[in-house]
Amino acid sequence: MKISIVTPFFNESESIQFYFERLVSVLESLGHAYEIVCVDDGSEDGTFEILVSYKVRFPQLKCIKFSRNFGKEAALTCGLHHATGDVVIPMDCDLQDPPELLESMIEEWKKGFMVVNAKRSDRDEGLMKSVSARFFYKLINKLSDSNIPENVGDFRLMDKRVVQAVNQLKEKTRFMKGILSWPGFKTATITYSRPSRMHGKPKQNYLKLFALAFDGIVSFSDMPLKVIVGTGFAITFFSFLYLIFIVLRPFFMEIDVAGYSSTIAIILFLGGMNMLSIGVVGIFISKIFNESKNRPIYVVETEVI
């Protein structure tokens, strides 16, 4: 069998040495053929040059450089396109995805599982990030038709047939956690305690994570549109009941002078609902527009394979 490791890099010059020392040691101990697909996502700190220098020591290394920064999701997509192994394992270079788990993953694959997820038993990332991540997984699984495993990142083993299925998905908005889970297949899960990042700095801030989560919800669910329709129906229904009340009211009670405040409140509420509805519909139309342009997900500047 042949193992493919796929790793995106973005300004990770501080982590490369430790990444290769630990990963290659584990791969050599497994005794299988392997390749390491490294995708440089437009780094500006010499990451690609350092990666290429390691190819002298490790001929199994594939180095791919983007023409600019297209994002981790695009880099991971590119790595999957270039992977040729019987099993493919995406992992980060910061060693928060422990290479020592590869042996356990491969053992599960040999039992017949096509996908082996690595689930984090704990997240050493602060209370706010842990709570927001838990909320996101519960929300998207309520909204989405396909199940996205909770606390499972990109780090997982996939049989080459699963990767072939993933590579057929051509959408430009790449929410990889959802895309990697979408094909299904027989799946096993192993748990691990995720360590802290040892070298370098995280590249994802809360704003980028929020944008990624929002893309995931829009890409894998039409529930926001259904919520708008349901809300509009409810408002229409209760407005109709209120209209009947207004028409019949003079026959049963005295009519007070209409309140200015209540009128303004209703106008503002309906105006806000209109703006919200238009905004949500506009986001979906924007996604359709981006897909219709059919631009490539990434542009490769250099390949050293």
CORHUCOR-V22335 format. One record per residue. N is the residue number from 1. PHI is phi as a letter, one per 20 degrees, with the letter a starting at -180 (999 if undefined). NEAR is the number of other ideal C-beta (glycine too) atoms within 12 Angstrom. D_FIRST is the distance of its C-alpha to the first C-alpha in Angstrom with 2 decimals. Layout:
n=N phi=PHI near=NEAR d_first=D_FIRST
n=N phi=PHI near=NEAR d_first=D_FIRST
This chain:
n=1 phi=999 near=19 d_first=0.00
n=2 phi=c near=22 d_first=3.79
n=3 phi=d near=38 d_first=6.75
n=4 phi=d near=36 d_first=10.07
n=5 phi=d near=46 d_first=13.29
n=6 phi=d near=45 d_first=16.39
n=7 phi=c near=45 d_first=19.76
n=8 phi=f near=45 d_first=23.27
n=9 phi=c near=46 d_first=25.97
n=10 phi=b near=39 d_first=29.73
n=11 phi=l near=27 d_first=32.08
n=12 phi=d near=38 d_first=29.75
n=13 phi=f near=25 d_first=30.83
n=14 phi=f near=22 d_first=31.73
n=15 phi=e near=34 d_first=28.32
n=16 phi=f near=38 d_first=25.98
n=17 phi=g near=23 d_first=26.42
n=18 phi=f near=22 d_first=25.81
n=19 phi=f near=40 d_first=22.79
n=20 phi=f near=31 d_first=20.97
n=21 phi=g near=21 d_first=22.27
n=22 phi=f near=29 d_first=20.99
n=23 phi=f near=39 d_first=17.67
n=24 phi=f near=27 d_first=16.53
n=25 phi=g near=16 d_first=17.82
n=26 phi=f near=30 d_first=15.65
n=27 phi=f near=32 d_first=12.40
n=28 phi=f near=20 d_first=13.40
n=29 phi=f near=17 d_first=14.23
n=30 phi=f near=27 d_first=10.85
n=31 phi=m near=14 d_first=9.71
n=32 phi=d near=24 d_first=6.25
n=33 phi=f near=18 d_first=6.52
n=34 phi=b near=34 d_first=8.42
n=35 phi=b near=32 d_first=11.39
n=36 phi=c near=44 d_first=14.53
n=37 phi=e near=40 d_first=16.62
n=38 phi=d near=50 d_first=20.19
n=39 phi=d near=49 d_first=22.92
n=40 phi=e near=44 d_first=26.47
n=41 phi=e near=38 d_first=28.75
n=42 phi=m near=30 d_first=31.92
n=43 phi=f near=34 d_first=32.40
n=44 phi=c near=18 d_first=35.76
n=45 phi=d near=21 d_first=35.25
n=46 phi=n near=18 d_first=33.24
n=47 phi=g near=37 d_first=29.82
n=48 phi=f near=34 d_first=28.31
n=49 phi=f near=20 d_first=29.89
n=50 phi=f near=29 d_first=28.50
n=51 phi=f near=41 d_first=24.96
n=52 phi=f near=25 d_first=25.37
n=53 phi=f near=20 d_first=26.78
n=54 phi=f near=27 d_first=23.58
n=55 phi=f near=23 d_first=21.68
n=56 phi=f near=13 d_first=23.51
n=57 phi=e near=16 d_first=21.83
n=58 phi=c near=28 d_first=18.39
n=59 phi=f near=16 d_first=17.64
n=60 phi=f near=28 d_first=14.41
n=61 phi=e near=34 d_first=17.02
n=62 phi=d near=34 d_first=18.21
n=63 phi=d near=37 d_first=21.78
n=64 phi=c near=42 d_first=23.64
n=65 phi=d near=35 d_first=27.28
n=66 phi=f near=34 d_first=29.35
n=67 phi=f near=19 d_first=32.95
n=68 phi=a near=18 d_first=34.16
n=69 phi=f near=26 d_first=33.23
n=70 phi=d near=30 d_first=31.89
n=71 phi=o near=29 d_first=30.74
n=72 phi=f near=39 d_first=27.62
n=73 phi=f near=37 d_first=26.88
n=74 phi=f near=35 d_first=26.93
n=75 phi=f near=42 d_first=24.77
n=76 phi=f near=44 d_first=22.08
n=77 phi=g near=40 d_first=22.42
n=78 phi=f near=40 d_first=22.04
n=79 phi=f near=45 d_first=18.86
n=80 phi=f near=41 d_first=17.27
n=81 phi=f near=29 d_first=18.63
n=82 phi=e near=31 d_first=16.95
n=83 phi=f near=38 d_first=13.44
n=84 phi=c near=27 d_first=10.84
n=85 phi=f near=34 d_first=7.54
n=86 phi=f near=26 d_first=6.00
n=87 phi=c near=37 d_first=8.01
n=88 phi=c near=46 d_first=11.14
n=89 phi=c near=50 d_first=13.53
n=90 phi=f near=44 d_first=17.06
n=91 phi=b near=40 d_first=19.17
n=92 phi=e near=39 d_first=22.54
n=93 phi=e near=47 d_first=23.35
n=94 phi=e near=35 d_first=26.22
n=95 phi=m near=31 d_first=24.09
n=96 phi=f near=31 d_first=25.57
n=97 phi=e near=36 d_first=22.02
n=98 phi=f near=29 d_first=21.11
n=99 phi=f near=38 d_first=17.74
n=100 phi=f near=23 d_first=18.23
n=101 phi=f near=34 d_first=17.38
n=102 phi=g near=39 d_first=13.67
n=103 phi=f near=23 d_first=13.18
n=104 phi=f near=26 d_first=15.39
n=105 phi=f near=40 d_first=13.74
n=106 phi=f near=33 d_first=10.29
n=107 phi=f near=18 d_first=12.48
n=108 phi=f near=27 d_first=14.28
n=109 phi=f near=35 d_first=11.39
n=110 phi=f near=20 d_first=10.56
n=111 phi=f near=16 d_first=14.30
n=112 phi=o near=14 d_first=14.15
n=113 phi=e near=25 d_first=15.14
n=114 phi=e near=31 d_first=14.25
n=115 phi=c near=37 d_first=15.85
n=116 phi=c near=38 d_first=16.40
n=117 phi=e near=38 d_first=19.54
n=118 phi=d near=38 d_first=20.80
n=119 phi=e near=27 d_first=24.55
n=120 phi=f near=32 d_first=27.11
n=121 phi=f near=17 d_first=29.54
n=122 phi=b near=18 d_first=31.97
n=123 phi=c near=26 d_first=32.57
n=124 phi=e near=17 d_first=34.23
n=125 phi=c near=24 d_first=35.59
n=126 phi=n near=14 d_first=39.21
n=127 phi=f near=12 d_first=41.04
n=128 phi=f near=14 d_first=41.65
n=129 phi=f near=23 d_first=38.07
n=130 phi=f near=20 d_first=36.88
n=131 phi=f near=14 d_first=39.64
n=132 phi=f near=20 d_first=39.14
n=133 phi=f near=32 d_first=35.37
n=134 phi=f near=20 d_first=36.14
n=135 phi=f near=18 d_first=38.84
n=136 phi=f near=29 d_first=36.66
n=137 phi=f near=30 d_first=33.91
n=138 phi=f near=17 d_first=36.63
n=139 phi=f near=22 d_first=38.45
n=140 phi=f near=33 d_first=35.63
n=141 phi=f near=26 d_first=34.45
n=142 phi=f near=18 d_first=38.08
n=143 phi=e near=27 d_first=38.33
n=144 phi=e near=28 d_first=34.97
n=145 phi=f near=17 d_first=33.90
n=146 phi=d near=22 d_first=30.22
n=147 phi=e near=23 d_first=29.45
n=148 phi=d near=38 d_first=28.24
n=149 phi=g near=31 d_first=27.19
n=150 phi=f near=26 d_first=29.67
n=151 phi=m near=29 d_first=28.73
n=152 phi=d near=35 d_first=25.16
n=153 phi=e near=32 d_first=24.60
n=154 phi=f near=40 d_first=21.87
n=155 phi=f near=40 d_first=19.63
n=156 phi=a near=47 d_first=17.19
n=157 phi=e near=46 d_first=13.60
n=158 phi=c near=48 d_first=13.24
n=159 phi=f near=34 d_first=11.02
n=160 phi=f near=26 d_first=11.03
n=161 phi=f near=20 d_first=13.96
n=162 phi=f near=36 d_first=15.84
n=163 phi=f near=36 d_first=15.55
n=164 phi=f near=20 d_first=16.87
n=165 phi=f near=22 d_first=19.70
n=166 phi=f near=37 d_first=20.48
n=167 phi=f near=26 d_first=20.69
n=168 phi=e near=16 d_first=23.33
n=169 phi=e near=29 d_first=25.62
n=170 phi=d near=16 d_first=27.99
n=171 phi=f near=28 d_first=30.59
n=172 phi=e near=27 d_first=31.94
n=173 phi=e near=32 d_first=32.63
n=174 phi=d near=35 d_first=29.19
n=175 phi=e near=37 d_first=29.18
n=176 phi=f near=38 d_first=25.45
n=177 phi=g near=39 d_first=25.70
n=178 phi=f near=36 d_first=27.21
n=179 phi=f near=37 d_first=25.04
n=180 phi=f near=44 d_first=21.75
n=181 phi=e near=35 d_first=23.43
n=182 phi=f near=28 d_first=25.08
n=183 phi=f near=25 d_first=22.46
n=184 phi=n near=19 d_first=22.46
n=185 phi=m near=26 d_first=19.87
n=186 phi=f near=19 d_first=19.38
n=187 phi=c near=30 d_first=19.47
n=188 phi=d near=28 d_first=19.51
n=189 phi=c near=26 d_first=21.23
n=190 phi=d near=31 d_first=21.26
n=191 phi=d near=20 d_first=24.28
n=192 phi=b near=29 d_first=24.92
n=193 phi=e near=18 d_first=27.95
n=194 phi=e near=29 d_first=27.68
n=195 phi=f near=23 d_first=29.20
n=196 phi=f near=17 d_first=31.60
n=197 phi=f near=23 d_first=30.73
n=198 phi=e near=23 d_first=31.12
n=199 phi=c near=23 d_first=31.76
n=200 phi=m near=26 d_first=33.21
n=201 phi=c near=16 d_first=34.81
n=202 phi=f near=23 d_first=33.57
n=203 phi=e near=27 d_first=33.78
n=204 phi=d near=24 d_first=34.50
n=205 phi=e near=12 d_first=38.09
n=206 phi=f near=16 d_first=39.59
n=207 phi=f near=10 d_first=40.82
n=208 phi=f near=18 d_first=37.42
n=209 phi=f near=23 d_first=35.88
n=210 phi=f near=19 d_first=38.76
n=211 phi=f near=19 d_first=38.29
n=212 phi=f near=31 d_first=34.57
n=213 phi=f near=29 d_first=35.51
n=214 phi=f near=24 d_first=38.22
n=215 phi=f near=31 d_first=35.92
n=216 phi=f near=34 d_first=33.60
n=217 phi=f near=34 d_first=36.58
n=218 phi=f near=33 d_first=37.92
n=219 phi=f near=36 d_first=34.59
n=220 phi=d near=34 d_first=33.72
n=221 phi=b near=27 d_first=37.20
n=222 phi=d near=20 d_first=40.55
n=223 phi=g near=22 d_first=42.27
n=224 phi=g near=28 d_first=44.39
n=225 phi=f near=24 d_first=46.04
n=226 phi=f near=16 d_first=46.66
n=227 phi=f near=21 d_first=48.21
n=228 phi=f near=25 d_first=50.53
n=229 phi=f near=18 d_first=51.59
n=230 phi=f near=16 d_first=52.24
n=231 phi=f near=22 d_first=54.19
n=232 phi=f near=22 d_first=56.20
n=233 phi=f near=15 d_first=57.04
n=234 phi=f near=15 d_first=58.16
n=235 phi=f near=22 d_first=60.34
n=236 phi=f near=16 d_first=61.89
n=237 phi=f near=14 d_first=62.60
n=238 phi=f near=17 d_first=64.29
n=239 phi=f near=18 d_first=66.14
n=240 phi=f near=14 d_first=67.54
n=241 phi=f near=14 d_first=68.73
n=242 phi=f near=16 d_first=70.29
n=243 phi=f near=13 d_first=72.02
n=244 phi=f near=13 d_first=73.57
n=245 phi=f near=16 d_first=74.72
n=246 phi=f near=16 d_first=76.33
n=247 phi=f near=13 d_first=78.14
n=248 phi=e near=13 d_first=79.51
n=249 phi=g near=15 d_first=80.28
n=250 phi=f near=11 d_first=83.80
n=251 phi=f near=11 d_first=84.96
n=252 phi=c near=10 d_first=84.29
n=253 phi=b near=10 d_first=84.64
n=254 phi=f near=8 d_first=85.97
n=255 phi=e near=13 d_first=83.92
n=256 phi=e near=9 d_first=83.31
n=257 phi=f near=8 d_first=82.80
n=258 phi=f near=12 d_first=79.11
n=259 phi=e near=10 d_first=77.21
n=260 phi=f near=10 d_first=76.02
n=261 phi=f near=10 d_first=73.18
n=262 phi=f near=14 d_first=71.64
n=263 phi=f near=13 d_first=71.80
n=264 phi=f near=13 d_first=70.06
n=265 phi=f near=13 d_first=67.39
n=266 phi=f near=19 d_first=66.62
n=267 phi=f near=14 d_first=66.52
n=268 phi=f near=14 d_first=64.16
n=269 phi=f near=18 d_first=61.89
n=270 phi=f near=20 d_first=61.66
n=271 phi=f near=14 d_first=61.29
n=272 phi=f near=16 d_first=58.41
n=273 phi=f near=25 d_first=56.71
n=274 phi=f near=18 d_first=57.15
n=275 phi=f near=15 d_first=55.66
n=276 phi=f near=21 d_first=52.69
n=277 phi=f near=24 d_first=52.10
n=278 phi=f near=16 d_first=52.39
n=279 phi=f near=18 d_first=50.01
n=280 phi=f near=28 d_first=47.24
n=281 phi=f near=22 d_first=47.69
n=282 phi=f near=18 d_first=47.73
n=283 phi=f near=25 d_first=44.35
n=284 phi=f near=26 d_first=42.79
n=285 phi=f near=16 d_first=44.62
n=286 phi=f near=18 d_first=43.36
n=287 phi=f near=26 d_first=39.74
n=288 phi=f near=18 d_first=40.51
n=289 phi=f near=15 d_first=42.17
n=290 phi=f near=20 d_first=39.20
n=291 phi=f near=20 d_first=36.85
n=292 phi=f near=12 d_first=39.39
n=293 phi=f near=12 d_first=39.44
n=294 phi=l near=12 d_first=35.84
n=295 phi=f near=16 d_first=35.19
n=296 phi=f near=17 d_first=31.66
n=297 phi=f near=32 d_first=29.87
n=298 phi=b near=32 d_first=29.49
n=299 phi=c near=20 d_first=30.51
n=300 phi=e near=29 d_first=28.42
n=301 phi=e near=21 d_first=30.63
n=302 phi=b near=20 d_first=28.31
n=303 phi=c near=24 d_first=24.73
n=304 phi=c near=25 d_first=23.40
n=305 phi=c near=22 d_first=19.99
